[in-house]
Amino acid sequence: MRISSQQINLAGLSSLQSQEAEVAKQQSEISSGVRVQTPSDDPLAAAQAERARSRIVHAQLAQRNAQLSTSVLAAADSALSQGTDILQRTRDLLVSAADPSYSAQDRQSMATEIQGLRDQLLQAANTSDGAGGYVFGGQGANSAPMSLGSQPGYGPAAGEQHIGEGGTLLTSVDGRATFISIPQGNGVFTTTSAAGNAGSGWIDTGSVTDANALTGHSYSIAISNGASGLTYDITDTTTGTAVVSGAPYTNGNDIVFDGQRVKISGTPVAGDSFTVAPAQTQSIFQTLDSAISLLQNNSLSDSAYTEQLQRVQVNVDRGLDSVIQMRTHVGEAANSADEQQSEGASTELAATQRRSDLRDVDMASAITKLQGAQTGLNAALQAYSTVSRKSLFDFLG
């Protein structure tokens, strides 16, 4: 077979280019730290590395969402903690206000302090989330959710906002449920004395004895003169039917009917009446306003003052319960956000390690390969140099 000088040169050049390409590849891997620089370098590793990168991006997004939720919930917890302290202080003042030795001036001082506490609670209810929104903004608010008037109202749609996969991360709190829609009285029903009562009797806030017997109806308790003293009749005013007739009245004794228990104390007179009705809702700010008005009112009888003070106290308790329950809810949501942030960090770490294993260079191996490639290149250069300098005449000489 005849081999020309041109073929020998082309073969030598091809070998040199191959060796140079291998050296360049090894140098590029070492300098970049990446073994799989294009999918063709290792198609399987490249595909798996891309899936790992997607997991990293997803984990990073989950962590950012969890961090946002954690930030909002921390602000909410701080505001609710402040609200708890405010309402507890209000309750302490109202308990003290029951002391008959307190003067009108003392009560006025309490009213002034409660007014300041009310203003602080309103500021807490309008806490910013630090990103242009509001912690208690419900389903979204561009302005303060609680209006600043004499009767603060709630502007946004009630509810909560969630982000993250499955919408599990809380980013706003329902301000309406927290501060506005709070059941009155004992949470099930309310009690009141008729405005025209002539006696000194007053009714307590009552309690539930049997939840299964509750009707949700309104009732009237009417005091009458009986043969042996005062009696009372109970009428279901929703249906117009008599529930109790001619029962003897005893100061402070339990009156039990349809799953409810109340006490009428003091000295009512015939013709006096009291009502029991399903609990409605009112805002904690209305409750505080009622407390302020009551402490400033010096014209009430002792029985009327006692009854209204007890009613305000139990309504403050309902508001305190609402704030505490929401703080518990916020705490649970914060724990969930912390867990998701931790899971995201673990996922990111594992995916990053997997991606590194698939595409990054093993430096020791790469340096060994580079040295081998350089040795091969040097040998190829020497061989080509030797062959390229010879001609036919060298062999004929």
N, C-alpha and C positions, 0 to 999 in steps of 0.2 A: 504494500500500500504506500502510496506517495504522500508524504506530508510536507507541505510547503512552509517556508519561513513565515509567511503571513498567518497561517494557521497556528504555528507555535506562538507567535506574538499575541494573537487573539486569545488563545487559551490562557497564556500567562496573565494578560490584562483582566480576563474574567475572574481568575483566581484572586488577583489582587483586589478587585472591586468587592468580591464576596467577603474577603478578610477585612477590608476597610469598613464595609457595612456592619459586620459583626462587632468590630471595635466601637464604631459609632453608636450602635444600639446599646452595648454594655455601658458606655460612657454616659449616654442619655439616661438610662435607668438609674445609674448611681447618682448622677447630679440631681435628678428629679425625685428620686426615692420611689418611683412608680414603675412596677414591672409590666402591668397591662396598660399600655398607653393608647392603644387602639383595639377595637373588638377583634381584629384579626390576630392580635398577639396571643389571645387565649379566649375564644368565643364563649365557652362555658363560664369561665371565671368572670368575664366582662358582664355577662347577663346576671350572674348572682351578685356581683358588686353593685350593679345598678339597682337591684331589688333592695340591697342593704342600704343604699343611699336614700331610697324612697322611705324606708323605715326610719332613717335618721331624721329626715325632714318632717315626717309625721310626728315623731317623738318630740322634736323641738317645738312644733306648733302646739302640741298638747301641753308642754311645759309653759309656754307663753300664756296660753289660756288659763292654766291653773294659777300662774302668778298674778294675772289680772283679777281672777276671782278671789284669790287670797288677799289682795290689796283692798278690794271693795269690802270684803267680809270683815277685815280687821277694822276698817273705819266704822262699819255697822256695829260691831261688837263694842267698840269704844263709845259710840253714841248711845247704845242700849244700856251699857253700864252706867253712863251718866244719867240716863232716864230712870234706871232702877234707884239710884241714889236720891234723885229728885223726888220721886214718888214715895220712897221710904221716909224721907225727911218730912214730906207733906203729911203722911200718915201719923208720924210722931207728933206733929203740931196739932192735928185734929184730935188725937187721943188726949193731949194736954188740954185742949179747948173744952173738954167735958168737965173739967174741974170747976165747980160752982164758985170757987173763991176768985177766979179770974175776973178782972174788971173789963169794962167796955174798951178801955185803952189797951189792955193786954191783948184782947181779941183783935183790935185794930192793928197792933204790931204784928200779930200772926198773919193777918190778911195781907199786910204789906210784904212780909217775907214770902208768902205763897205766890203773890203776884210776881215777884222776882224769880221764883222757881218755875213758874209757868213760862215766863219769857225764855229762861234757859232751856226748858224742854222743847219749846218751839224752834230754837236755834239748833238743838240736837236733831230734831225731826227734819231739818233742812240741811243736813250734813252733805257736803259735796263729795263726790267720788274721786276728785282729783283729775278727771278727764273730761270735764265739761258737763257731766251728768250729776245725778244725786243718788245717794245711797238708798233712800226710801222712795225712789222715783217710780216704783211699780213697773209698768210695762214701758216706761220711757218718759222723760221729762226734760225739757230744755230750760225750764225755769224752776224756781223753788216749789216743790210739791205742796207745801203747806202755805196757804195764804196768810198774810200777816194782819188780818183784820181782827175785830173784837171777837169774832167767831171763826177761827181758822177752819178753812175747808180744804179738801184734798182734790187737786186738779187732775192728776194722771189717771189712766185706766188702772184699776186694781189688778194685782198680780205680781209676777216676778219675771225677770229676764234670765235666760240661761244661754250658755255657749258650750262649745266642746262637743266631742263625739257623743251622740245620744242626748245632748242637751242636759248634761248632768252637773255642769258648773254654774253656780249662782252668781249673777253679776248685779242684781238689784234686789231690794227687799220690799215687800208689800206694805207701804206706809199706811194704807187704809185699814188693813187688818191690825196693824200695830197700834195706831193712835186714834182711829176714827170709829170704826165699827165695833165698839166694845159693849157687850150686854150690860144692862143696868141691874141693879139689885143683886140678888144672889146668883144671877146668871140665868135663872129659869123664870122667875116671876118678880114683880115689884109690888110694894104695898104703899098705900097713902091714906091719910086721914082726910075726910071731906072738909072743904074749906069752911063750911058753916057750922062745924061742930061747936057746941056750947060748953061741953065738959073738958076735963083735963086729960082724957085718955089719949094714948098714942100707941101706934102699932109698930112692931119691930119688922126687920127685913125678911124674916121667915126663912124656912129651909124646906128641902124636899125629903119626905119620909118614904115614898114609894114611887120611883120613876115610872113604873108600869101603870100606875093609877092616874097619872097626869092626863088632863084633858086639853090643856092649852086654852081653856076658856077664861072669861073674866067673871069675877064674883063680887058680891056686895055683902058686907057684914053689918047688919043693922041692930042697934041697941034699943031695947024696949023695956017697959016696966012689966014685971010679972007678979004673980001672987006673992012670991017670997023674995022679991028683989029684982035686980036687973037680969034680963035674958038677952040672948042674941039669936038672930035668924041669919042663915046664909043662903043666898040666892045665886044660882048660876045665871048671870045676866046675859050670857050669850044665847042660852036656850030658854030663859025665862022660867026655869024650874026651881023649886025649893030643894035645897040640899040638907039643911038643918033647920029645925023650927023649935023655938021656945027653950033652947038650951040655957041653963043657968050660967051667968057670967061671974067669973072669979078673977080678981086682979092678978095678972101675970101668969095665969094658967095657959097650958097649950090648947090651941084650937086646931084640931086636925080634920081635914076633909080632902077628898080626891087627891091623895098623895102629897098634900101640902100641910105645913105646920106653921102657925103664926101665934104671936102673943100680943094681947092688948093689955097694956098696963095703965096705971093711973086711975082716974075717976071719971069715966064717961057718964053721960046722962042720956035719958031716953031721947031718941031722935037723932043721936049721933050715928055716923056710919063710917065705914072704912072699906076700901076697895083692894082687891087682889087681881092683878092683870098680868098677862104674859109679858116677859121682859122685852123691852125695845133696846135699841142701841143708841149710844151717844159717844161723842169724842171725849178723850181724857181732858181736853182743854175746856169743854163744857163743864165737866166735873169740877175742875179746879176753879172755874168761874163761879160755880155754885158754892164752893167752899168759901171763896172770898166774900161773896154776897152775904152768906149766912153769918160769917164772923163780923161783918160790918152792920148787921141788922140788930138793933138794940130794942126792937118793939115786940119781939116774939115772947110768948109765954114759955115757961120752963118746959112744959110738955112738948110744945111745938118745936122748940129749939133742940130738945133731946132727940126727937124723932128725925128731924131733918139732918142733924149732925150724924146720927147713926147711918142714915141713908147715904150721905156724902162719903162717910168712911168706907162703907161697903163698896161704893162705886170706885173709890180710889183703889181699893183692894183688887177690883176687877181690872182696872187699868194696869196695876202692878203685875198682876198675873199675865196679862197680855204681853207686856214688855219682857217679862222673864221667859215666857214660852217662845217668843220670837228670838230671844237671845240663845235659847237652847237650839232652836232650828238653825240659826246662823252658825253656832258652834259645830253642829253636825255637818253643815255644808262646808265649813272651813276644814274639818278633818278629811272630808272627801277630796277637797282640792289638794290638800297636802299629800294624800295618798297618790292621787293622779300625777302630781308633780314628781314624786319619788319614783313611781312606775315609769314615767316618761324618761327620767334621768337614767334609770337602769336599762331601759330599752335602747336609748341612744348609745350608751356605753357598749352594750352587747353588739349592736349593729355596727358601730364604729370599729370595734375589734374585728368583727367578721369581714367588713370591707377591707380593712388593712391586711388581713390574712390573705384575701383573694388577690389584691392588686399591688400591694406594696412590695418593695425589694427586700430580699434577704441579703444584707450587705456583704456578709462573708462569702456567700456563694457567688454574688455578682462580681466581687473583686477577683475571685479565683477565675471566673469565666473571662473577665477582662484581661487578666494576665495571660491566659491561654490564647485568647484571640490576638493579643499583641505579639506573642511569640510566633504564632502562625503567620501573622502579617509580615513580621521581620524575615521569617524563613522564605516566604513567597517573594518578598522584594529581592532577597539575595539570589534566589534561583532565577528569577526573571532577569536580574541584572547580568548574571553570568551567561545565560542563554542568548540574550539580546545582543551581547557584544561579539558573538561568534558569527562567522560566515562560512560559505562552502570552501573558500580558499584556506580557512584554518584547518579544515579536515583533510584537504588535498596536499598541504605542505609537506 
